[in-house]
Amino acid sequence: MSLDAEQVAKIAWLARIEIDSDAIPEYARNLSSILDFVEQMDAVDTSGIEPMAHPQDVPQRLRDDVVTESNQRETFLKIAPATENGLFLVPRVIE
């Protein structure tokens, strides 16, 4: 798929990205090559392939679940603009 300068300018406008007009041809080439690669990947037959969450079947290393900070609830409640029964009061958002 080949993008022209007008399409690249529209994509930049939609993404709210300012692109110099001199750089548009390079962006067009780069974006077109990305879209060509996506089309190439889309053409691969994956009917017998089971979807995976990660390309490597390795368990994730997790950190120990330990408390690292002291309870500062009372300190934060003291500086809150509005509290009631140990809870923060906030303005109603949904009517």
N, C-alpha and C positions, 0 to 999 in steps of 0.2 A: 504494500500500500504506500502510495506516495502522497505526502502532504505538500500543499503549495503555501506560499507566503501568507495568503489571506486566512487560510485555516490555522496556521501557526499564530498569527496575530489574534484570531478569535479565541484560541485556546489560552493564550497569555492573558487576554482580557478576562476570560471566565475565571482563571486562576488568580486574577488580580496581581499579575507579575508584569513588571515593566521590562520590555526587551528593546534594545537598540535596533533600529531598522537594519543596520549593517550586519547584525548577528542572526537575523531571521533565516537566511539560507542554511546556516550551520545547524540551527535548531530544527529546521525542516528535515535535513538529512538525518540527524540523530533520532528524531521522533519517528521518522519513516523506517529506519532500521530496527527500532524497538518494535514497532507494529509488525514488521515483516517477521521478526523472530517470534512474536506471539502467534502469528498465523502459522508459522512452521511448527510450533509446539502444538497448536490446535489440530494439526493434521495427523499427529501421532495416535495410533490405535491404542487406547488404554482400557479396552473392554474387559480384559482379564486381570487387571491390576486392582488390588484392594487399596482404597484410600488410606493414607497414613497421616498421623498428626506430626510426625517428625521423620526425617530421612534416616536417622539412625535409631535402632531399637536399644536405647540406653536409658536407664532410669536417671531422672534429674537429681542432682545433688541438692539437698535442702539444708539450710542452716538450722541449728538447734532452736527450738521454740522456747526461748527464755526471756524473762522480763529484764529489760536493760535500763528502764527509767523508773523512778519512784512515782507514786500516785500524787498528782498535783491538782486533783479535782477542786479542793477547797480554795486553792490559790486562784485558779481560773474562775471559779464562781464569784469570788470577791471582786474581780475586775470586770465581770460581765455587766452590761447595761441593765439587764432584767433577768431575775431568777425567781423560781418558786419551788419550794419543797425539794431543793437540791437539783433542779433542772433548769436549763437555759430556756428563756422565753424568747420567741422570735415572732416577727410580724406574720400574720396570716397571708399566705401566697395564693391559695385556691379559695375561691368564694363558693 
